[in-house]
């Protein structure tokens, strides 16, 4: 029954769990990336009424959720509710480990948040010497912030790239809430 409900939900959302090459190509073109973003990692910070802060990372490969590579982060160094410091901790922990172990870095990082979240993640990556394309999506108007651009990018409401970004962001958010 669970699988049937999930299948019906996917149909209602217009997504059948299949990665779309056109979404990835559209995202590459819009963001002016040098290569197709096959591996995308998305981060979200979540707390329950200011307590029990956690971070989550959802991983997508070729537009499809790669649940074996999802990660949960218990916030260890930040004692107050500060999204920026918590995001910095999570980004630093994730990519310092990948760099140390000489593992593949993602083709794109997506942050659930606005320009401040983007800048925070960028500082953490710069400190590690990691050169990974980075974007963030703000909830209110779904503005896309891109490293190096002063103003956000606004997609038309139903472009393939925006649909992919939304799906990835929503999955990172769902995964964060599931951790609670």
Secondary structure by P-SEA (a helix, b strand, c coil): caaaaaaaaaaaacccccccaaaaaaaaaaacccccccbbbbbbbbbccccccbbbbbbbcccccccccbbbbcccccccccaaaaaaaaaaaaaaaaaaaccccccbbbbcccaaaaaaaaaaaaaaccbbbbbbbbccccccccccccbbbbcccccaaaaaaaaaaaaaaaaaaaac
